[in-house]
């Protein structure tokens, strides 16, 4: 049934004792300009109807009027909490269409993975901290933002920007890492590991937090797959699916890390607590990846005087005519770009972006029926959306 028709039917069939409530688009717990229209019976949510489109960025239209390099800053603004990961996916797609992916220097690949995993931790810290404050825990929010600030400083040192980096370019990087970056990054890892243990003691194993999230918003694996969920949403339901392992792109095949999945330790598999815990465990694995990257950059892939992080590309990047899809494992799930090129111009004929937040958000109606309004806040926070990526 078309969405508009189903929506009209839901409203038309509202019972006399039911009420229609608006949550958002200014509500702080919607994590952006998202409007949720609720059909409620007292405190019980009968139906959730999400309304999006308040933050439309025209990304695809921009991409169809600009060159491949010029579009990179626009990818940064989709999931603006994971800009490095966005540009990494876009750049990999262009490089594969050009057939130059095997020409990328190994040092460049390890730097790309390093900054992407730093950005993954920063994104998850936002998800964990804001989730805590949604539930009512204020201190973890402050701790997460305090530690995220160290990552922001590192990435600003490397790229010159705090959030929208424009650092990963087709064929290479805008700059090599600054001298001393590896040492400073290692200091951060050593500093952050004990802080993560404190966070687990304060929030993850907090009995009040567990009672608010365990057995709430249970997402069965078959429903997650049918709705196209990915990332921690899918892995929280028990499926070990991570594109860094499945597609083995960039330097990930050479690195050791585990893929955390939901196990139903505190309740049912796929509940809010499982999704939260997957993100916490992914931060630990990202730290492992960062340590391996730092070790290889310091020992095997040392900077040399003649190393140029910017590839010698043709003045115009014109891939041959083709339809091509590239995907990558972003902090929120599978980010994909579908290109249609005509082989004649340096501007793609068509670009379609597949944002993980959009697919993950689409399942909220399915897993929110019959919950309390307070639990709906917990469910939405466990999805971890960014509206710049939902609306694109």
C-alpha angles and dihedrals in degrees: 000000000000114000095241092049092048091048092051091048092051092051093044092051095050111137120234092250093051126093133206113224132183118221107189158311082166098027109121093222093061089073094226139353096329120138119206116192109205129199103203138183102203106306093340119101110225097177139000120209112187118208117198137171101087093115103039108165099184089229097158093048091049090050091053092055101042136061120260094258093046091055095059094086089053092055087056089062098057102073093010090185091064105035095148092056092048095052091043091060093046094047093048089054093052092045092052092048088052092046093233100112092107091053094063109114115248091236090058092051093052092047090051091052091045096054092040092054091047087052090047090056091047090051093048091048088057090049093048096042097047090043089056092052091047088059093043104264108128103174097061088054091058093044093051093049091046092055093040088059090067090056092047089054092050094049091045089053090052099042109017094242133089102214113355102053111173084196107128109069134183106280097008144336136311090237138002115246113283116257108271095023095117092052093048091048091052089052089054092051091051090048096046101050095072090043090057090055090052090050091053091050092049102041117003095056095032108128094216091050091048092051091051094050110026114097089005122122095001110196112199114217095241091053091049091052094045092052093048095245117170142172119031089346091063097035090048087063090058106265116128096218118144121155091213085069101028097050096024095211130172113354096328096103088064095052131081120229139134128238109232117216135183113268103177092246094157101023138329122352109262098026126136092268092054092052090049092047093050089059092049091050091047089058088058091050092047089055088054090051092048092051091052092048091049092049093052094043091052098042110024107016102044119167114262128202092246096047112123115187091197114081121229097245130169114272088249120040105216115166118199118265109285148123109245136176124196126183136183138184106257123182089264097040141272114004111189137181122199114201130194112189130181097204093235107082138040090235118082116242092221135006126187120185121206107203117196093213091062095055093040092051092050091071095059094094090053097053099036103061112119097010127122119260089247090055091051087065089054091049095049092048091051091057092061104209134180113204093212086067096039093055097027 
